[in-house]
Amino acid sequence: MTGSPSEPVTRSVIWRFIWILTFLCAVSSRHARRRARDGDNLEEKEEKLPRDCSEAPRYKDGVYVIHPDGLHPLVVYCDMTTYSGGWIVIQRNSFNSEISWDESWTTYKYGFGNVEKDYWLGAEYLHHISKQKVYQVRFVIMDNNNEEKYADYNLFSVEDEAHGYTLRLGSYTGTAGDAMSSITAGATHDNMKFTAKDKDQDIYSANCATSYGGAWWYAACFASKLNNKNAIYWQGLCNGNCKGSAILIRPADYCVYL
């Protein structure tokens, strides 16, 4: 009989404790759902960034932000008018360029210049972008008469740094001539590693970048070289006196609208 008066009190304490636990669980659940919802919203915002220029709204040529797979967002120049658009401009060079192009391996790895003028996007970024999909490339050359010519290759990829950022190209069509793959072994650029003044990966007895400037997919040594100041060369078109160049990539024609 001595314990009976405290029994209602004990039951009340227990029910109050259960109510508190239920309340805390409900609050925790609401917070968890909110965190999940916020996380989904962040993912949706990230997904809105295109992986390349072909996925961007095709309004006009200009500067865009893309977010390639496995990379942070990148600022690039998109060409939305050339041959139905969707191109990333990965290189642009002009006669009397403001940049010297005489840069180190690390600088060529991560890029330099002004995306609205002359610039190099970066070999590391070319690798990551080109492994997302099947890409094609257009080399645009302004000859010594300032007339535009082009060389298209239906496949384009760049291997990773461990493999020297080796260039892989498909078959050629165009008006500039095939200065990237059909020349003799000593001057071809297809299947060549990238060489800079402080990293020699060419097949020449010396360093082609040191001997001829810039950095490029040199062999022994070149049939084209576009990363040079006042020495843009494309065999059969202009002998170091080209007025300008640009390199554009986008998903191969049969992949553009996937």
N, C-alpha and C positions, 0 to 999 in steps of 0.2 A: 504493500500500500504506500510505502514511502516514496516509490519512484513514479507513481501514477500522476501527481500534479505536474511533473516536468515533461511528460510525454507529449502534450500538445505543443509545448515550446520547442521541443526537439524536432517534431514533425514540421513545424513552421520554419525552423532554421534550414532544414534539409530542402524544403520546397523553394525557399528563397535562394539557396545555393544553386539548385537546378535551374531556376529562372535566370540567374546571373550567367551561368554557363551557356544557356541557350541564347541569351542576348549577345554575349561575346562571340559565340560561333556565328550568329547571323551577321554581326558587324564585320567579322573577319571574312566571311563569305562574300559580302558586298565589296569589300576592299579587293579581294582576289579577283572578282569579276571585273572590277573597274581597271585593275592593273592589266588584266588580260585584254580588255577592250582597248585600253590605251596602247598596249603593245601591238594589237592588230592595226590600230590606226597609224602607228609609226611605220609598221611594215607596209601598209597601203601607201603611205606617203613616199617611202623609199621606192616602192614598185612603180610609182608614177614616173620616176626618172627613166628615160629610155636607155637601153644598153648601147645603142649606137645611133647615128643620125637617121637611119632608115626607120627607126621606131619613133622619132620625134615628129611633132606636127609640122607638116611641110608648108610653112608660111613663106619664108624667104631665106636667102643666104644670110649667115650671121653666126654669132657666138651662141653656143648652146652648152648646157651641162648634161653630160651623160654619166651613166653608172654601170660600167662593164662588170660582168660576173667576176667576183673575187678581187675587185679593186675598190678604192674610194672613188667618189665622184670626180670627174675630169671636166675641165673647161676646154672645149674644142671649137673649131670652126666647121660649120656644116654647109656644104654646097647643095642647095635644094633645087637648082635649075639645070645643071649639066646632065643631059641624057636621063631625064625623069627624076633626078635628085637622089637624096638619101646618102650622100657621100660624106665621110669624115676626111677633112683635109689633114693629112699627117705630115706634110712637108710643103713649104712654100719658100721660094728663093727668087730674088730679082737682081738684075744687074745693079751694081753699086749698093748692094744690101747694107743695111745699118749694122748687121751682125757679121762677125768675122768667120764663123763656122770652124775656127781653129780651137776646138774644145776637147776636153778629156773624155775618156770612156764613161765615167760616172755622169758627166753632163749630158752626153748623148744617150745614156741609159734612161734618164728621167726627163729629158727635153729642155728646150730653151727657146727664147725669142718671144715674139708678140703674135698671138693667134690671129690678130686682125691684119698683120703684115707678114713678115718673114719669120718662120719658126720651124722647129723640129719637135714632133710630139713626144718622142722618147721610145727607145727600142723595147724597154720593159712593157710599156703600155701597148705597143704593137703586138707583142706576144700574147698578152691577156685578151685583147680585143679579138685578134684573129683566131683564137681557139674557141670562141663562143659559137661561131657558125662557119659555114663555107663562104669565104670572101673572094672578091675579085678586086683588081687594082687598075687604075688608069694613071699612067705617067703623062703629064701634060708638059709639053716643051714649047717655049716661044723661041723660034729660030733667030738667026742673026738679022732677018728682015722683020722681026717682030710678028711673024705669022704663027698661029697656033697649030701644033701637030700633037698627036696623041699616040700612045702605045697601050693597048689593053691586054691584060692577061686574065684568063677566066678563073684562075685560082691564085690565092695569095695567102701565105701564112709565114709567121716568124717564130722560130723555135725559142725555147727558154735560154736564159743566160748560160746555164751549164752546157748547152750545145752551141754556144757562141752567137746566139740570135741568128741562126742560119735562115736564109731566105729561101722560100719555096714558091715557085711560080708555075702557072699552067701554060696553056698555048696562047700565042700572040695573034692579035689583029690590030690594025691601025694605020696611021699615016706617017708616023715618025720613023718607022723602021724598028726592027727588033734588036735593040742594043743591050738587052738584059739577058737573053738566053741562047740565041742561035749563033753567036760568034764562037771563035775557037776557044778551047779550054782555058787558055791563059787569060782570056779577056771576058769570059762569061761571068755573070753575077748570080744567076740562078744556082741554088745549092751552095752558095758561098757564105762563110761566116762574116760577121761584122768586124771591121778593123778600125781602130782609132790610133791616134799618135802614141798613146801610152799602152795600147794593147794590140799587138800584132797577131792577127789570125788569118792573114792572107797566105797565098802559096808562092809568093815572090821571095827572092833571096834577101831582100830588104823589106822595110815597112812601107807599103804603098801610101798610107796616110801621111807618113813623114815626108815621103818623096813628092807626093802630088797634092797634099792638103786635104782638109776636111776629115770626114769619116764616112765609110761606105762599105758595101759588100764587095770589097776588092778581091780580085783573083791574083793575076800577075801582069798587068795591074787592072786595066779597065777598058770597057767600050762605052761606058757612061759614067759620069760622076756629077751629081747634082748638088751635093753638100759642100760647095766651094764659093768663095767670094770672087766675083768677076772671072770665073773660070768654069762655067757650066758647060759640060761636054756631053754630046750625044752623037755617037758614031754615025756618019753618013748624013748628018743634019747640020751640025755646027761644031766647029773645032775649038771649043773653049770660049766661044763668043756668043753663046745662046743668051737671049735677053731675059729669060726667066724659066722657072719650072714649078710644078706642083705635083704632089702625089696624093691621089684620092682612093679611098677604099670604101666598099659597101658590101653587103651580102650579095653573093652571086645571083644573077638574074632569076634563076629558078627558086631562090630562097627569099627574095626581097619581101614578098607579101605573106610569108608564113607567120 
